[in-house]
Amino acid sequence: MTKKLLALPVIAALCLALAGCGGLANSTQAAAYPDDKLIAQRGDTYTAVQWTGNPPDEMSVGEFTGTKAWLRLSVPEGGGELAIDYDQAVTAGDFKTVLAKYDERVEVVCEGTDAGARTFALEPGDYAVKAVGLKAAARLATQIRASEGVTAMLPGDALDGDEPVTLEPLAA
């Protein structure tokens, strides 16, 4: 009987500790959706049950909350231009694709289910195309073109480094 009474507080303490650890991270990730300042940061924080596909061409996410850069851009002196054709379908939660100039501003490419095209005039500096979600399930297909001199990288993870990507040129 005393072993059962001792086990009960130990199990309760363990449950509270584990719930507390996950709760803080999830609230930070959830807070990012409406907060351009958090979205524009260089670091990303997210949880996802599913993240598949081949960015920048197509990808799908499931139970995605937070921000994740899936394409990084470097724009030379003199600036540049970026064109994004997109087809985005959201089946759950909130999801948007954004273009963030690191630590400065965020422009929404598309939010929710939408298809279309956007062109952006870019100042010199570093940018990211990011997925931003709140309990989202979504599918995204893009075609991205850039002016001469704009370079792109697929962000790596803990196991592999960034990978250069050749973007299609903008029509002259």
Buried (B, 14 or more C-beta within 10 A) or exposed (E): EEEEEEEEEEEEEEEEEEEEEEEEBBEEBBBBBEEBEBBBBEEBBBBBEEBEBEBBEBBBBBBBBBBBBBBBBBBBEEBBBBBBBBBBBBEBBBBBBBBBBBEEBBEEBBBEEBEEEBEBEBEEBBBBBBBBBBBBBBBBBBBBBBBEEBBBBBBEEEEEEEEEBEBEEBEE
